[in-house]
């Protein structure tokens, strides 16, 4: 289980399954992430890709 401490629309994860696309969409929303947050998102997306 990963907790990022921010609200991310679930649809964004499915619309942008590639990490670089996700980060661009996230950044354009005006939110920012720390390196730890990016690492957590990458882990989460890798787990989802294995489902």
ZIRA-V898648 format. One record per residue. N is the residue number from 1. SS is DSSP state (hx for helix, st for strand, lp for the rest). OMEGA is omega in radians with two decimals (999 if undefined). D_FIRST is the distance of its C-alpha to the first C-alpha in whole Angstrom. Layout:
BEGIN
n | ss | omega | d_first
N | SS | OMEGA | D_FIRST
N | SS | OMEGA | D_FIRST
END
This chain:
BEGIN
n | ss | omega | d_first
1 | lp | -3.12 | 0
2 | lp | 3.06 | 4
3 | lp | -3.09 | 7
4 | lp | -3.12 | 10
5 | lp | 3.10 | 12
6 | lp | 3.08 | 14
7 | lp | 3.11 | 15
8 | lp | 3.08 | 15
9 | lp | -3.12 | 17
10 | hx | -3.13 | 15
11 | hx | -3.14 | 18
12 | hx | 3.14 | 18
13 | hx | -3.11 | 15
14 | hx | 3.12 | 18
15 | hx | -3.10 | 21
16 | lp | -3.05 | 20
17 | lp | 3.09 | 18
18 | lp | -3.05 | 20
19 | hx | -3.11 | 18
20 | hx | 3.09 | 22
21 | hx | 3.14 | 22
22 | hx | -3.12 | 19
23 | hx | 3.11 | 20
24 | hx | 3.13 | 23
25 | hx | 3.14 | 23
26 | hx | -3.13 | 20
27 | hx | -3.13 | 23
28 | hx | 3.09 | 26
29 | lp | 3.11 | 24
30 | lp | 3.12 | 25
31 | lp | 3.12 | 22
32 | lp | -3.12 | 21
33 | lp | 3.00 | 18
34 | lp | 3.08 | 18
35 | hx | 3.10 | 18
36 | hx | 3.11 | 15
37 | hx | 3.10 | 13
38 | hx | 3.12 | 15
39 | hx | 3.12 | 13
40 | hx | 3.12 | 10
41 | hx | 3.13 | 11
42 | hx | 3.11 | 13
43 | hx | -3.12 | 10
44 | hx | -3.11 | 8
45 | hx | 3.08 | 12
46 | hx | 3.09 | 13
47 | hx | -3.13 | 10
48 | hx | 3.14 | 12
49 | hx | 3.14 | 15
50 | lp | -3.11 | 15
51 | lp | 999 | 14
END
